[in-house]
Every structure is written in C-alpha cells, then in structure tokens.
Amino acid sequence: MRTLVFIPAWNEEDSVAAVIADVRDRMPGADVLVIDDGSADATAQRAREAGALVASLPFNQGLGAALQTGYLYALREGYELCAHLDADGQHPPAEVARLLEEVRADRADLVIGSRYRDPGPAESDDYKPTISRRIGIGVFRFFLTLATRQRFTDTTSGMRAANRRVMALFSERYSPDFAEIESLQLAVREGLRVEELPVRMLERAGGASFLTPVRSAFFIFKGLIVLMVGQFRPRRGAEAGR
C-alpha cells in the first residue's frame, strides 16, 4: 500500500536530516515529505539533502496548516496510508511504523501514538513533560473524552497514522490553531474509527518548544472554547444534505 510519511518542520535544521534518515531506515517503502512551515533557517535545504520531498510554505502558518498540507498532498497523490511525526526527534519512526500497521490491518481509520496509555517503565531519554504541559493534557483529556464519549489519554500527540477516509476529511477541514485536539473531536463526530496505541517518545533532539507557562494557560483556555464550538458544528453529512 502506497504510504506517505510527512514531517511538519519549523526551524529544525539541526534535527530534520536525522529524523528523515531514521524514517527511511525504519520504513523503507514509504515516501517522505517535509512541510517547511516558513522556516528562517536551512530546514528545507537539510531536508532535500537528506533525500526528502519538500513543500515550502511561503511564511509561517502554524502546525495546523502544515499538517493539512501533508494530508492534502497524500490525498491528491493517491497514497493509501499516511503518517506524520515531529521534526525535533521526539517521535521514534519505529513507533510510527507500528501505528501504520494498525491502519494497514484495517483496525482503525486514525491511530494516535499515546505516551500515557499503559506506559511501560521509563527510560533515561524518555520524554518528560513540564508541569504546565501535564496540566494542559489532563484538562484536554477530560473535556475531549466528555465531548466525544471516547476515552483519550494523549490529546496533543503529533504522532499519527491514517487512511484515505481521514485524508479526505482533514484535507477539507483542519483547525489552524488546535490541530491535534479539534481533529480528534472532528474525526469521532464524523464516525471514523479512532484508536490510541501506547508508544514511547523521546526528549527533543533540537529546537525549543514555544510554550511558556503563560502561553500554556492561554492555549488551554482557547482549546476549551474550540472544543465547545466544535460540539455545535454541523457534520459533513448534514452540510452535504443542505
């Protein structure tokens, strides 16, 4: 099955080449696309040198736009499966391959890599979230589970795999600001099979998180508003019937 692995990247010149090399090693049959989200450094150049396809956005548009670009490319180019992971080295491609196997076996339409579902013993280089991030994840976990009536443990995970049903949905509608959270709510409301799979994530290999405690609090507040609005948004089927 034709598979695309896409990597949203913003100023990740120090880590993107190593991530691409690891993806190609672990998933040799997959094509690799880097979505350069208006980087001011040599991210696009490093990605091309590593052998990846590169889609460069004209300016920084945020994670949602970068991910939607990946889904749209996968859909238009006829890929049957796709997956995405971060460019900072946190997401081991071996774990992404496991997510793809779940979709390939038709056990789900969308599979999320979760750090918090049935976690095993922690290792020294495992990802350790900050206090503010743990609070935010806990809040979103509660409200998204309440809104969808499906249990989620890692609502902000950027490690995912999907089939063409998901590509079609996310190519058409994808949040620019709260991509991970709202996309899960949207997928469940549209009747897609969404599952979580326990995965291991690592500390960042490069770059720095943009979230400060103040930004985290604002992010949580806006995220809850987005979830609330999403509950009243008409489904695609309802829109098509108008």
ABEGO torsion letter per residue (X at the ends): XBBBBBBBBBGAAAAAAAAAAAAAAABAABBBBBBBBGBABAAAAAAAAAGBBBBBBABBAEAAAAAAAAAAAAAAAGBABBBBBBAAGABBAAAAAAAAAAAAAGABABBBBBAABGBBBBBAABBBBBAAAAAAAAAAAAAAAAAAGBBBABAABABBBBBAAAAAAAAABBBAABAAAAAAAAAAAAGBBBBBBBBBBBBBABEBBABBAAAAAAAAAAAAAAAAAAAABBBAAAAAAX
